[in-house]
C-alpha cells in the first residue's frame, strides 16, 4: 500500500509520498484520479501558492484566519475525495 500526504508547501507540489522507497513529491498527473478532482487539487494548491511573499517569505500566508481555516477545511475534504478515488491501493492523509 502506498501512503500519500496532501499538504501545502511553498514552491512544491501538494502531494507527497513519505514511504522510504518512494519518498518525494508526486505529480498529480501520475495518479489515477478523475480530471475533475485533479483540477480541484490544482486550484486548492494555487490558492496557497498565491499567498507566498517572495520579497519577504516570513510574511507569507493567508490575509485572514478565516481564509486559512476555509483552505484547511477544503484540504481535508480533498484528502477524503482522493482516498475515495484511489481506494485500497493507497492511504491518504491531510497534513497542515
C-alpha positions, 0 to 999 in steps of 0.5 A, spaced: 500 500 500 502 506 498 501 512 503 500 519 500 500 526 504 496 532 501 499 538 504 501 545 502 508 547 501 511 553 498 514 552 491 512 544 491 507 540 489 501 538 494 502 531 494 507 527 497 509 520 498 513 519 505 514 511 504 522 510 504 522 507 497 518 512 494 519 518 498 518 525 494 513 529 491 508 526 486 505 529 480 498 529 480 498 527 473 501 520 475 495 518 479 489 515 477 484 520 479 478 523 475 480 530 471 475 533 475 478 532 482 485 533 479 483 540 477 480 541 484 487 539 487 490 544 482 486 550 484 486 548 492 494 548 491 494 555 487 490 558 492 496 557 497 501 558 492 498 565 491 499 567 498 507 566 498 511 573 499 517 572 495 520 579 497 519 577 504 517 569 505 516 570 513 510 574 511 507 569 507 500 566 508 493 567 508 490 575 509 485 572 514 484 566 519 478 565 516 481 564 509 486 559 512 481 555 516 476 555 509 483 552 505 484 547 511 477 545 511 477 544 503 484 540 504 481 535 508 475 534 504 480 533 498 484 528 502 477 524 503 475 525 495 482 522 493 482 516 498 475 515 495 478 515 488 484 511 489 481 506 494 485 500 497 491 501 493 493 507 497 492 511 504 491 518 504 492 523 509 491 531 510 497 534 513 497 542 515 
